[in-house]
């Protein structure tokens, strides 16, 4: 029987957890009796399109290759460097002067002021019989010669006056460029609406059915992405061609549905392009500090960039949640509906991370109406693994970021208790039971010892004996762990973290499937517990994605407010995510929320770094250091006053000073190459306008974009 990723050794099940998008299969009934609800005919709240014109226009819009972070939908590539541009006034005045010069030359030639030497080639080429007075042939030849001379003069002055550049800048070519590119897409060599890949593989009937649904307005962008993902599964051998063809011929654009039955999100706030996988966050500012190829282009992120992880730092109100986390969460939920990604969004309750209907699983810790619980031990049956993850959550923020810290000793202490308890009870302890064991309560320890003796677990008895010998000794971390567990042993969490099997805990082992998860933390009144739970989710995420079987599914954790979450082990886990086709998005109000020894490693572990407006100078200094320096051209201009030595020169200088109000000067320009910071700490703190951010990007292939000034409101 297939497992959905949440049914582990404890026999718990988090329902519903979607499977990868592919040919439909009959869902297995788990032992606890919960089943996936039936699929609706269409996504709730999303009406069908009246016709397929808008979808076909979207599908056929060109998406040329572009540097990392450029919004490719309808993008027009620009040169890598800005061409030398003559000011408009100078260009027009030069063209007018060139025209007047050409007119003067022609007038002088026509009126004979320059002699008749320019007519000698005409007399040398025509025969004498054509030179008769009033001969029609002679008149035609002469005027043709005049026209040729006029054209030669026009071409010469046109090149001199750069008439061609004026035509390109102000003429009809500029008028055509004013029309948005996506409104006039050229026809691609192969129409993607006809599914050429399916036709090439021999599935002509399948391609015909999908093309007909697209023309009839029955297909959305999510449907196209989902079916393309299922076809990739056929090409890779995960699904059979017969099963795929049967599903498409039967259901058309609604084939291979996500188990939730949804074909779209209830609402969309951002601009998405599922053909490239991008979500648009804003527009690269037309600023000299941005490379010319990026100026004025859309700025977008996709899985290829989030796979290197993203760190966004900015004060409260700078737009981290609304302009960064919310659009990314929306995009990844769409990818999950297409069977491409699994997403976990963690934030405070009411943080505006999307409607409940946009997620498959919503865990509201501390809310008694929550349908789902959170597995404290990550769904693992290994006591050592569970101890390592739980220790990271409990004391990760207290550990010294150097070898030999309390984190390893905490893992050992927890393993000495979790292993014996699981051997006796077949499960891990609940929060109250774990607190009693860490406090060294005589009753629970005696009962645990008796159970091990009855089961003949000699090795585990030695573990328990070692734990009892360490209790009360200097340096024992058991008391610290008990105090941290006490933060979760509160009345608000009484019905959570249950290990008896009576609740439906969600575990991050489900990231093998395209699941959409939102975890609401109880920050109000439980700030320390919320930070502890955030560390727990991050630790479980980095552990779970490393052991996934299907790494073609992109997994991403979005952590809105990572205050107190960054630990040495968390940084090491983030560094390993790229190889597992996974990434994290972390937001911070300030880098002061990260221990000083970890700020550099954290910035180095994340490939995408964002500094929002309102940053402090000391935070800006960390970003300036990680972005480094670049060679730039510096111009030093010196104005030197000209001293006239003759009476005529002095008179001319005096007249010039009266007219211009300035003394005659000679300008000297010195050009040299200097190394300067890409963005200084002062510029990041005071030079980033409101609603803007400076963002550097690196994709999973190693291509990178320098720090870009981005308008997040565009």
C-alpha positions in Angstrom: 0.0 0.0 0.0 1.3 3.4 -1.0 2.3 5.8 1.7 1.5 9.5 1.4 4.5 10.6 3.3 2.8 11.3 6.7 2.2 7.7 7.7 5.3 6.8 9.6 6.3 4.5 12.4 3.9 6.1 14.9 0.9 5.2 12.6 -0.2 8.8 12.2 -1.6 10.3 9.1 -1.9 13.9 7.9 -4.8 14.1 5.5 -5.1 15.2 2.7 -1.5 15.2 1.4 -1.4 15.4 -2.4 0.5 13.0 -4.6 2.7 14.0 -7.5 0.7 15.2 -10.5 0.5 12.3 -12.9 -1.9 9.7 -14.3 -4.8 9.4 -11.8 -4.7 6.4 -9.4 -7.1 5.1 -6.9 -6.0 6.4 -3.5 -5.0 3.9 -0.9 -7.1 3.9 2.3 -4.7 4.5 5.3 -5.1 2.5 8.5 -6.8 5.4 10.4 -9.6 5.5 7.9 -9.0 9.0 6.5 -9.4 9.3 2.7 -8.7 12.0 0.1 -12.0 13.9 -0.6 -13.4 13.5 -4.1 -12.1 15.9 -6.8 -14.5 18.7 -7.8 -15.1 19.4 -11.5 -13.2 22.7 -11.3 -11.2 24.7 -8.8 -13.5 26.5 -6.3 -14.1 30.1 -7.1 -12.3 30.0 -10.5 -14.8 30.3 -13.4 -13.8 28.7 -16.7 -12.4 31.0 -19.5 -15.0 32.1 -22.1 -12.7 31.3 -25.0 -9.1 30.2 -25.5 -7.8 33.4 -27.1 -6.2 34.8 -24.0 -4.7 31.5 -23.1 -3.3 31.0 -26.6 -1.9 34.5 -26.6 -0.2 33.8 -23.3 1.2 30.5 -24.6 2.5 31.9 -27.8 4.2 35.0 -26.4 8.0 34.7 -26.9 10.1 34.1 -23.9 13.7 34.6 -25.0 16.7 33.5 -22.9 17.7 36.2 -20.5 20.1 36.8 -17.6 19.1 35.5 -14.1 16.1 37.3 -12.6 14.8 38.9 -15.9 11.1 38.5 -16.4 11.2 36.5 -19.7 7.5 36.9 -20.7 7.6 39.2 -23.7 11.1 40.3 -22.9 13.1 42.2 -25.4 16.8 41.6 -24.9 19.0 44.6 -24.6 22.8 45.0 -25.2 25.0 44.2 -22.3 26.4 47.7 -22.3 24.7 51.0 -22.8 25.5 52.4 -26.3 26.8 55.9 -26.6 23.8 58.1 -26.9 23.9 61.7 -28.3 21.7 64.2 -26.6 18.5 64.9 -28.6 19.1 68.6 -28.9 22.6 68.1 -30.2 21.5 65.4 -32.6 18.7 67.6 -34.1 20.8 70.7 -34.3 23.6 68.8 -36.0 21.2 67.3 -38.5 19.8 70.8 -39.3 23.2 72.3 -39.8 24.2 69.4 -42.1 21.0 69.9 -44.1 21.8 73.7 -44.5 25.4 72.8 -45.6 24.1 70.4 -48.2 21.6 73.0 -49.4 24.3 75.6 -49.6 26.6 73.3 -51.7 23.7 72.5 -54.1 22.9 76.1 -54.5 26.4 77.0 -55.3 26.6 74.2 -57.9 23.2 75.0 -59.4 23.9 78.7 -59.8 27.4 78.1 -61.2 29.3 79.9 -58.4 31.7 76.9 -58.3 32.2 76.7 -62.0 31.1 74.0 -64.4 33.8 71.4 -63.5 31.2 69.1 -62.0 29.5 68.8 -65.4 32.7 67.5 -67.1 31.8 63.8 -66.4 28.4 64.3 -68.0 30.0 65.8 -71.2 32.5 63.0 -71.3 29.9 60.2 -71.2 27.2 61.4 -73.6 27.6 61.3 -77.4 27.5 64.5 -79.5 24.2 63.6 -81.1 22.4 63.9 -77.7 23.7 67.4 -77.2 21.3 69.0 -79.7 19.3 72.0 -78.2 15.9 71.1 -76.7 16.5 67.3 -77.3 14.3 65.2 -75.2 17.0 62.7 -74.6 19.5 65.4 -73.5 17.0 66.8 -71.1 16.4 63.4 -69.5 20.1 62.7 -69.2 21.0 66.1 -67.7 18.2 66.0 -65.1 19.1 62.4 -64.2 22.7 63.6 -63.7 21.5 66.4 -61.5 19.5 64.0 -59.5 22.5 61.7 -59.0 24.6 64.6 -57.8 21.8 65.7 -55.4 21.6 62.2 -54.0 25.4 62.0 -53.5 25.2 65.3 -51.6 22.2 64.1 -49.6 23.9 60.9 -48.6 27.0 62.7 -47.6 25.3 65.3 -45.4 22.9 62.6 -44.1 25.8 60.6 -42.8 27.4 63.7 -41.4 24.2 64.8 -39.7 23.2 61.2 -38.5 19.8 61.4 -40.1 19.5 57.6 -39.7 19.7 57.8 -35.9 17.0 60.5 -35.9 14.8 58.3 -37.9 15.3 55.3 -35.5 14.9 57.5 -32.4 11.9 59.6 -33.5 10.4 58.0 -36.6 8.1 55.1 -37.3 10.5 52.5 -35.8 10.2 54.2 -32.5 6.4 54.3 -32.8 6.3 50.5 -33.4 8.6 49.9 -30.4 6.1 51.8 -28.2 3.6 48.9 -28.6 4.1 46.3 -25.8 5.9 43.2 -27.1 3.4 40.8 -25.7 0.6 42.5 -27.7 2.3 41.6 -31.0 4.0 38.2 -30.5 5.6 36.7 -33.6 4.6 33.3 -34.6 7.1 30.7 -33.1 8.6 28.1 -35.4 6.4 25.5 -33.7 3.1 26.4 -32.2 3.2 25.3 -28.5 -0.6 25.1 -28.4 -0.3 22.1 -30.8 1.9 20.1 -28.4 4.7 19.3 -30.8 6.5 17.1 -28.3 3.5 14.8 -28.0 3.1 14.6 -31.8 6.8 13.8 -32.2 6.4 10.9 -29.8 3.5 9.5 -31.7 0.7 10.6 -29.3 -1.1 12.6 -32.0 -4.6 11.9 -30.6 -3.5 13.2 -27.2 -2.1 16.3 -28.7 -5.3 16.9 -30.8 -7.4 16.6 -27.6 -5.3 19.1 -25.7 -5.2 21.5 -28.6 -9.0 21.4 -29.0 -9.4 22.1 -25.2 -7.0 25.0 -25.5 -8.9 26.6 -28.4 -12.3 26.0 -26.6 -11.1 27.9 -23.5 -11.0 24.8 -21.3 -7.3 25.0 -20.5 -5.5 27.3 -18.0 -1.8 27.9 -17.4 -1.8 25.5 -14.5 -3.4 22.8 -16.6 -0.7 23.2 -19.3 2.1 23.1 -16.6 0.5 20.1 -14.9 0.1 18.0 -18.1 3.6 19.0 -19.2 4.9 17.7 -15.8 3.0 14.5 -16.3 4.5 14.1 -19.7 8.0 14.5 -18.2 7.1 11.6 -15.9 6.3 9.5 -19.0 9.6 10.4 -20.6 11.5 9.6 -17.5 9.8 6.2 -17.0 7.8 7.0 -13.9 4.5 6.7 -15.7 3.4 4.6 -18.7 2.4 6.2 -22.0 -0.8 4.2 -22.1 -1.9 5.4 -18.7 -1.1 9.0 -19.6 -2.8 8.9 -22.9 -5.9 7.3 -21.4 -6.2 9.9 -18.7 -5.8 12.8 -21.2 -8.2 11.4 -23.8 -10.8 10.9 -21.0 -10.5 14.2 -19.1 -8.7 16.5 -21.5 -7.3 19.6 -19.8 -8.5 18.3 -16.5 -6.4 15.2 -16.6 -3.7 14.3 -14.0 -5.3 16.5 -11.4 -3.7 17.4 -8.1 -5.4 15.3 -5.4 -7.1 18.4 -4.0 -9.0 18.7 -7.3 -7.9 22.4 -7.6 -6.9 23.7 -11.0 -6.0 27.2 -9.8 -5.8 29.3 -6.7 -8.8 31.1 -5.3 -7.1 34.4 -5.9 -3.9 35.7 -7.5 -2.2 38.9 -6.5 1.1 38.6 -8.4 1.9 38.0 -12.0 2.9 34.5 -12.8 4.3 32.7 -15.8 4.2 29.0 -15.3 5.8 28.3 -18.6 9.1 29.6 -17.3 8.2 29.1 -13.6 8.7 32.8 -12.7 6.8 35.2 -10.5 7.3 38.9 -11.1 8.3 40.9 -8.0 9.0 44.3 -9.5 11.0 46.2 -12.0 14.7 46.9 -12.2 15.2 50.6 -11.8 16.6 52.7 -14.7 19.6 53.5 -12.6 23.2 53.9 -13.6 24.3 51.5 -10.9 22.3 48.7 -12.6 23.8 46.9 -15.6 22.3 48.3 -18.9 20.8 44.9 -19.8 18.6 44.9 -16.6 17.4 48.6 -16.7 13.7 48.8 -17.0 13.2 45.0 -17.2 10.8 43.0 -15.0 12.4 41.3 -12.0 11.3 37.8 -11.4 12.2 34.7 -9.3 11.7 31.0 -10.0 12.8 27.7 -8.6 16.1 27.9 -10.4 17.0 30.9 -8.2 15.1 29.9 -5.0 17.2 26.7 -5.2 20.1 28.7 -3.9 17.9 30.1 -1.1 17.0 33.8 -0.4 17.7 36.0 2.5 15.7 39.3 2.7 16.5 41.9 5.4 14.5 45.0 6.1 12.8 46.8 8.9 9.1 46.3 9.8 6.9 47.9 7.1 9.5 47.6 4.3 7.5 45.0 2.4 9.1 41.7 3.2 5.8 39.8 3.6 3.6 41.6 1.1 6.1 42.0 -1.7 8.4 39.1 -1.3 7.0 36.2 0.8 3.3 36.4 -0.3 4.1 36.4 -4.1 6.6 33.6 -3.7 4.2 31.5 -1.6 1.5 32.0 -4.3 3.9 31.0 -7.0 5.0 27.8 -5.2 1.4 26.9 -4.5 0.7 27.1 -8.3 3.8 24.9 -8.9 2.4 22.4 -6.4 -0.9 22.3 -8.3 1.2 21.6 -11.4 3.0 18.7 -9.6 6.4 20.6 -9.7 6.9 21.7 -6.1 6.2 21.2 -2.4 5.9 24.3 -0.2 5.8 25.0 3.5 5.0 28.5 4.6 5.7 29.5 8.2 4.6 32.7 9.8 2.6 34.4 12.5 -1.1 33.9 12.6 -2.8 36.6 10.5 0.5 37.6 8.7 -1.3 37.6 5.3 0.3 34.6 3.8 -2.6 33.7 1.6 -6.2 32.3 2.1 -6.8 29.0 3.7 -8.2 27.6 0.5 -4.8 28.0 -1.2 -3.3 25.3 1.0 -3.8 21.6 1.5 -2.7 21.5 5.1 -3.0 24.4 7.6 -1.5 23.9 11.0 -2.6 26.5 13.6 -0.5 25.8 16.6 -2.2 27.0 19.7 -5.6 27.2 18.0 -7.9 24.5 19.3 -9.9 24.6 16.1 -6.8 23.5 14.1 -7.5 20.4 12.0 -3.9 19.4 11.9 -1.2 18.9 14.5 2.6 19.2 14.1 4.8 16.2 14.7 7.4 17.1 17.3 9.8 14.4 16.1 9.5 14.9 12.3 7.9 11.6 11.7 11.1 9.6 12.1 11.4 6.3 14.0 15.1 6.7 14.7 15.7 8.0 18.3 19.1 9.5 17.3 17.6 11.5 14.4 14.7 12.7 16.5 17.1 13.7 19.3 19.3 15.7 16.9 16.3 17.6 15.4 14.7 18.3 18.7 17.9 19.5 20.3 18.4 21.9 17.4 14.9 23.3 18.2 15.3 23.5 22.0 18.8 24.9 22.5 20.0 25.9 19.0 19.9 29.6 19.8 21.8 29.1 23.0 24.6 27.0 21.6 28.0 28.6 21.1 28.7 28.7 17.3 31.9 26.8 17.7 32.8 23.1 17.9 32.0 21.4 21.2 28.9 23.4 21.9 25.9 22.4 24.0 24.0 21.3 20.9 25.9 18.0 20.7 25.5 17.3 24.4 21.8 18.1 24.2 21.5 15.6 21.4 23.1 12.9 23.5 20.9 13.7 26.5 17.7 13.4 24.5 18.9 10.2 22.7 19.5 8.6 26.1 15.8 9.1 27.0 14.0 8.8 23.6 15.6 5.5 22.7 14.5 3.7 26.0 11.0 5.3 26.0 10.3 4.2 22.4 11.5 0.7 23.1 9.1 0.4 26.0 6.0 2.3 24.7 6.4 2.0 21.0 6.3 5.7 20.5 8.1 8.8 21.5 7.1 10.7 24.7 4.6 13.5 24.7 5.6 17.0 25.9 4.6 16.5 29.6 6.3 13.0 29.6 9.5 14.4 28.1 9.6 17.2 30.6 9.3 14.8 33.5 12.1 12.6 32.2 14.4 15.6 31.7 13.6 16.9 35.2 14.6 13.5 36.5 11.2 12.7 38.1 11.7 9.4 40.1 8.4 7.8 39.1 8.7 8.0 35.3 12.4 7.0 35.4 11.6 4.0 37.6 8.8 2.9 35.4 11.0 3.2 32.3 13.7 1.2 34.0 11.3 -1.5 34.9 10.0 -1.7 31.3 13.5 -2.1 29.9 14.3 -4.8 32.4 11.1 -6.7 31.5 12.0 -6.4 27.8 15.6 -7.4 28.3 17.0 -4.3 26.7 20.4 -4.3 28.3 22.0 -1.7 26.0 19.2 0.7 26.5 19.5 0.2 30.3 23.0 1.3 30.1 21.9 4.5 28.2 19.4 5.2 31.0 22.0 4.6 33.7 24.3 7.0 32.1 21.6 9.7 32.0 20.8 9.2 35.7 24.5 9.5 36.6 24.8 12.8 34.7 21.8 14.3 36.4 22.8 17.0 38.9 26.4 17.1 37.8 28.0 20.5 36.8 27.6 21.1 33.1 24.6 18.8 32.7 22.2 20.3 30.1 19.2 18.3 31.2 17.8 21.2 33.2 18.2 23.6 30.3 16.3 21.2 28.1 13.6 20.8 30.7 13.1 24.5 30.9 12.9 24.8 27.1 10.4 21.9 26.9 8.3 23.7 29.6 7.7 26.5 27.0 5.6 23.9 25.1 4.0 22.4 28.1 1.4 25.2 28.4 -2.4 25.0 28.4 -2.6 26.6 25.0 -0.6 23.7 23.5 -2.3 20.9 25.6 -3.9 19.3 22.5 -0.8 19.7 20.3 2.3 17.5 19.8 0.3 14.4 20.8 2.1 11.1 20.2 -0.7 8.7 21.2 -2.2 8.6 17.6 -5.4 10.3 18.5 -4.6 13.5 16.4 -3.5 14.0 12.8 0.0 15.4 13.1 1.7 16.7 9.9 5.2 15.7 9.2 7.7 17.1 6.8 8.3 13.6 5.4 5.3 14.5 3.1 7.6 16.7 1.0 8.0 13.8 -1.4 4.6 14.9 -2.7 3.4 18.3 -4.2 1.8 19.4 -0.9 0.9 23.0 0.1 1.4 23.6 3.8 0.9 26.7 6.0 2.0 26.7 9.6 0.7 29.5 11.8 2.9 30.2 14.9 1.4 31.6 18.1 3.6 34.7 18.4 1.2 36.6 20.6 2.1 35.7 24.2 4.3 32.8 23.1 7.2 34.5 21.3 9.9 32.1 22.7 7.8 29.0 21.8 7.2 30.4 18.3 10.9 30.8 17.7 11.5 27.3 19.0 8.9 25.9 16.7 10.3 27.8 13.8 13.8 26.3 14.5 12.1 22.9 14.7 10.4 23.2 11.3 13.6 24.4 9.7 15.6 21.6 11.2 13.0 19.0 10.1 12.9 20.5 6.6 16.7 20.4 6.0 16.7 16.8 7.4 13.8 15.6 5.3 14.7 17.0 1.9 18.1 15.4 2.2 16.6 11.9 2.2 13.9 12.3 -0.4 13.6 9.7 -3.1 12.2 11.9 -5.9 14.4 15.0 -6.1 12.8 16.2 -9.3 10.1 17.9 -7.1 11.4 21.2 -5.9 10.9 21.7 -2.1 10.9 25.2 -0.5 10.4 26.5 3.0 9.3 30.1 3.4 10.0 31.4 6.9 8.4 34.8 7.5 10.5 36.4 10.3 13.5 34.1 11.0 14.4 35.9 14.2 16.3 33.5 16.5 16.1 30.7 14.0 19.6 30.9 12.4 22.0 28.5 14.2 25.3 26.8 13.1 23.5 23.6 12.2 20.8 25.6 10.3 23.5 27.3 8.2 25.1 24.0 7.4 21.7 22.6 6.5 21.0 25.5 4.1 24.3 24.9 2.4 23.2 21.4 1.6 19.8 22.3 0.1 21.0 23.1 -3.4 22.1 19.6 -4.1 18.7 18.3 -3.0 16.7 20.6 -5.3 15.4 22.6 -2.4 15.7 26.0 -0.9 14.6 28.3 1.9 13.4 31.9 2.0 14.3 33.7 5.2 13.3 37.3 6.2 14.8 39.3 9.0 14.2 42.8 10.4 17.9 43.2 11.0 21.1 41.1 10.9 21.5 41.8 14.6 18.9 39.0 15.1 21.7 36.6 13.9 24.8 36.0 16.1 27.7 37.9 14.8 29.9 34.8 14.0 27.0 33.4 11.8 26.2 36.5 9.7 29.0 36.0 7.2 28.3 32.2 6.8 24.6 32.9 6.5 25.1 35.5 3.7 27.5 33.1 2.1 25.1 30.1 2.3 22.3 32.0 0.5 22.7 32.6 -3.2 20.1 35.4 -3.4 20.4 38.3 -1.0 18.0 41.2 -0.6 18.5 44.5 1.3 15.2 46.4 1.5 14.9 50.2 2.1 15.4 51.4 5.7 18.4 49.2 6.4 20.8 50.3 9.1 24.4 51.2 8.2 25.8 48.3 10.2 23.6 45.9 8.3 24.5 47.6 5.1 28.2 47.0 5.9 27.6 43.2 6.0 25.9 43.3 2.6 28.6 45.6 1.2 31.3 43.1 2.3 29.6 40.1 0.8 28.9 41.9 -2.5 32.5 42.9 -2.8 34.0 45.5 -5.1 34.3 46.1 -8.8 36.6 48.0 -11.1 35.0 51.2 -12.4 36.1 54.2 -14.5 36.6 57.4 -12.5 36.8 60.8 -14.3 38.5 63.7 -12.6 37.6 67.0 -14.3 39.8 70.1 -13.7 38.9 73.6 -15.0 42.0 75.9 -15.5 41.5 79.6 -16.1 43.1 80.8 -19.3 45.3 83.9 -19.0 45.4 86.2 -22.0 48.7 87.9 -22.7 47.8 90.2 -25.7 45.5 93.2 -25.6 43.2 91.5 -28.2 43.0 88.4 -26.1 42.2 90.3 -23.0 39.5 92.1 -24.7 38.0 88.9 -26.1 38.1 87.3 -22.6 36.4 90.4 -21.1 33.7 90.2 -23.8 33.2 86.5 -23.1 32.9 87.1 -19.4 30.3 89.8 -19.9 28.2 87.5 -22.2 28.5 84.2 -20.3 29.2 85.4 -16.7 32.1 83.0 -16.5 35.8 83.4 -17.0 37.4 81.5 -19.9 38.6 78.1 -18.8 40.3 75.1 -20.2 39.0 71.7 -19.1 41.3 68.8 -18.4 39.8 65.3 -17.9 41.7 62.5 -16.2 40.3 58.9 -16.6 41.5 56.1 -14.3 40.4 52.7 -13.2 39.6 52.4 -9.5 38.1 49.6 -7.3 35.0 50.6 -5.4 32.2 48.8 -3.5 29.3 47.8 -5.6 27.0 49.3 -2.9 28.4 51.0 0.1 26.9 50.7 3.5 25.9 54.4 3.4 24.2 53.9 0.0 22.3 50.9 1.3 21.2 52.8 4.4 20.3 56.1 2.8 20.2 55.7 -1.0 17.5 53.1 -1.4 14.1 54.7 -2.0 11.0 53.6 -0.2 9.4 50.6 -1.8 12.8 49.5 -3.4 15.4 46.9 -2.6 18.9 45.9 -3.7 18.9 42.3 -4.8 21.7 40.0 -5.9 20.9 36.7 -7.6 22.6 33.3 -8.1 20.9 30.4 -9.8 21.6 26.7 -9.3 23.9 26.6 -12.3 26.2 29.2 -10.9 25.2 32.1 -13.1 24.7 35.3 -11.1 23.5 38.8 -11.3 25.2 41.8 -9.6 23.3 43.8 -6.9 20.3 45.4 -8.7 18.2 48.3 -7.5 14.6 47.0 -7.8 11.3 48.8 -7.5 9.1 46.3 -5.7 6.0 48.4 -6.4 6.2 48.0 -10.2 
